[in-house]
């Protein structure tokens, strides 16, 4: 038979009211006791009716996460980190892939409201921030991860993309590269813009000016990274760059494929550096030098901030900026003489 709230209370050795308080995030129950009750709920596979909870205005213990593409390893790892922390705190997660298209964002925001999620985590680009207005009007908490909307008063967790771009440039300059190019994302993606800005400012400080045609805006796919890299690399040895900075690991993998197709050796003929340090970075051939984002801490922190909002314990909105790290592998070296 399906477990009831009475079964949970009996198994946990607490009152029905205590179980109800844990489910609704109310009452003065210690975190240790709350965790014990949640463990019993999981053991008994107790599933309170989400529909009934929503209709009575109670919490549904469900969160929404919007990302551009869940098949992208970076966002898959972000989703897993968010899901794990949500699970630790008794929440389920609904994940939506938007392809950075406003019409899909709007449709998913409406769908998540219909499902009465308790809060939303936005990790996707959007041109029209007015789409979030209905959430604010209904007091549905919203937080941002890996994306920013500076004029929107919400908690935000990001990596310092500007510093990440600088780290990439400093690494290539230290190796002796002066002839470089960039595979960037769409200009509306704030994180990519900041990575390019950090990279370019470091080159400028070193007295190097990057021609406009050396900065290529790509779609967020391996295939487009490959296409753009081929256009840059199919020139003569004297005319092509000796190093590529790719604003995510997907584009970097495309660049590796382009080099292979053109029979260029990585890193002897062309150095490639990525950004994100997803699982793919360590299994490419050669393993990819990249700028690491602290994905697990970012996911944990954004959930914690959302839960603070749900508990009405957060006043000032926080902008949490985490530091990236250069991970040197075998895809970069000194330029050929």
N, C-alpha and C positions, 0 to 999 in steps of 0.2 A: 504493500500500500504506500501511497505517496505520503512522505513525512509532513507533519504539521508543526505549527509554532509550539504546540503543547509538547510534542516529542523533543524538540530542540531544548525547551526549558527543562524538561525532565532529565535529559542526557547531560546537560551542562550544570545541572544543580542550581538553577536560578529561577526567578519568577518569569512569567510570561511578559510582564512589563519590562523586565531587563532586556529580554530578547528584542522586544519592540523598539526599545530605546537604541539598541545597537543598530538595528535595521534603519532607523531614522536619524542616526547621528545625534541623538539627544541624550540628556541625562548625565549624571556624574559617575560614569563608569570608567575605571582605569583602562589604559591601553592594553595592559596584560590580560585583563578580564575580557575586554572586547575581542582580543585575538583568540582567546579560548572559545568564546561563543561562536565566532566566525568559523573556527576549525570544526566545531560540532556541526554547524550548518552544512559545511562542505562534506563532512563524513556521512551525514544522513541524506545528502543530496537534496537539502531543503531549498525549494524555489518558490519564494513568495510571488504572487501574481503581479507582474510588472504593470499590466493593464489596470488592475484594480488600484494599485498604488498611485498610478498616474491620475486616474479619475478622481481619487480622493485628495489629490494635491500632495501626496507623500513622495518621498524620494524613490527613484527607480534603481538607484545604484548602477547607472549606466552612463558612460561618458562617450562623446563623439570625438573622432580624430580625423581631420582632413589633411591629406598629403597629395602632392602632385601625382605620384605613381608608386603604388606599393610594390611593384616589381623592381623598382630601383633599390639596390642593396642598402643605400644610406637610409632611405625612408622605411624600408623593411626593418632595419635595426633600430631606428627611432621608435617605430610602432611596437616592437618587441619590448623595448625598455619601458615605454609608457604602459603597455599591457601588464608587464610584470609588477610594476609599482602599483597600478590600479588593483590588480589581483591581491596584492599584499594588504591593501586597504579595504577590500571587499567590493570592488567595482568591476563591472564588465566593460568591454570596449567595442564600439562600432567604428570600423575603419572605412573611409571613403577616398577613392582616387579621383582627383579633379582634372588632371592634365593641365593644371594652371589656367583653366577656362572658366570665365565668370559664370557662364550659363550652368555649368555643372556644379560650381560652388553654390550658386543660388538654389539649385534643385536639392542638393544634399543638405544645406542648412534648413530648408523647409522640411525635408524628410526627418531629420534628426529632431526637429521641434515636434513633429507629429508623434515621434516615438518617446517624447517627453524625457529626453536625456537630461541629466542633472547639470551638465556643463560641457563645454566644447574646447578642444585644443586645435588651434589653426596652425598648420605647417605648410600652407600652400600660398602661392602668390594670387593676388586679386587686384584688379584695377579699381573696382568700385567698392570702397569700404562701407558705403551706405547699406550694403547687403547685411551688415551686422547690426544695423539699427533695431530691427524687430527683436533680436536677442536681448539687447540692452533694455528695450522697453518692457520685456517680460522678465527682466532681472535674471536671465540665464547667464551664468558666469562664462567668460571667454578668456583664454590665455593663448599666447603665441609661442611657437617653437621654431627655431631656424629661419624665421621670417620676422620682419619688423613693419609696424605701422606707427611711425613716430608721433602722429597727431591723434592716435587713439589711446585712451586711458585704460590699458590692460597690462597685466603681468606679461613679461617677455623673457624668454630664455634663448640666448644666441651665443655663438662663438664669436670671437673678435676677428671678423673676416678681413678687416684692413691689416691687422697684424699677420694673419695667415698669408696674405698676398706678399707682405714684406719678407716673411720667412722664406717663401719660395724664391723671390728675387735675390735675396742675400745668398742663398745656397748656390744658385746658378752663377752669380757674380764671383763668388769665392772660388768656384771651379774654373773661372776664366771666360765664361760666355759673355759675349757682347751683342751677338746677333740672334735675337729671340723673337718668339711670337706667342700669342695667347689664343686659346680656345675658350671663349666665355659663354655664359648662358644668355638668355633673353635679357635685354636691358631693364625690363620691369622687375626682374628678380634682384631684390636689394642686396642679398648676400653676394651674388656674383659681381654686382657693381662695386661693392666694397673690396672684394678680392682683387679686381682689376686695378682699382684706385691705389691700393697698397702696393701692388707690384709695380705699377707705373711710377709712383712717387719715389720708390727706391731706385729705379733705373734713372730717373731724372737727377736724383742726388748724386748718382755716379757719373753724370754727364752723358747719359745715353738716351736718345730720343727714339721711341718706337713708332715707325710709320703707321698711319691709320689702317692700311690694308693688312697689317700684321696682327690686328685684333679682330678675331672672327666671332660673331654671335651665332651660337648653335642652338638647335633644339636639344632637349635633354635626352639624347639617345646615343648609343654606341655608333650607330650607323651614320648619324650626322657628324659626329666627331671624326669618324674615318673620312667622310667626304671632304670636310673642310681641311683636314690634315693633308690629304692627298694634294689638294690645290696648293698648299704651302710648300710641300716637300718634293713635288715632281719637277721642280726647277733644277738648274745646274748646281753643283756643289757650292760654287761661289755665291749664287743668288738665294739659296734657301737658308732658313734659320738653322742654327746648331742646337737649339733647345726650344721645347714647347712647354709652356705653363698651361695646364688644363684646369678649369675651375671646378671640376668634379672628377671622380675616378671613372665614371662612365665615358666621358669624353677622352680621358687619358687612354682607356682601353681601345677606343676607336683610333687614337693616334698610333698605338702600338700595332694595330692591324694594318693601318696605312703604311707604316714603315716596312712591315713584312711584305706587303703586296709590291712595294717599290724596291724590294731587295736592299733596304737600308738596315744597317745593324744598330740595335739599341743596346747600350748607349754610345758605341764607338762613333757612329755617323750622326746620330740625333739623340739628345737627352730628352727624357719625358718626365715631368713631375705632375702629380695629380693633387686632389684635394678631397678629403673625407676620411681616408683610411678605412674603407669598408673591407669586408672579408675578401673581396675580389683582389684587393691590392697585394695581398701576400701570395696569391696563387697564379698571377699572370707570369708570362715568360718574356722578359725577365721580371722578377718581383718589382713592384712599383714604388719608387720614391714618392712620398705624398705628404700632405699636411693633415694631421689627425685632428678630428673633432672628438671631444669627450662625449660620445653618443649616450652611453649608459647614464652618466651623471646628469646630462641634459634632460633625458626622459624622466628620470626620477624627480628632478627638481621641478619640472613643469607640472607634474601631477600633484606634488606637494603644494604648490602655489594655488592650483585649482581647488584643492580640498580646503585650503585656508579660506578661499572665497566662498565656498559652499557653507562653511561654518561661520561665515560673517566675522572672521577674526582678522581680516586683512583690510587695512585702511589705505595707506599709500601704496601705489602700484610700483612694483619692483621691475627693474631692467637688469637681469642677471647676465653678465658677459663672462664667458669662460675662455680661457686661453688655449689656442691651438698649439700643436707641437709638430716639429719637423721629424718625419720618420725616413731615414735614409736607407734605401735598398739598392738594387742593382740597375735601375733604369737611368741613372745620371752619372756622368763622369766628365773629365776635362774635354774640351772640344778638340777635334782632330786638327792637326797642324796642316 
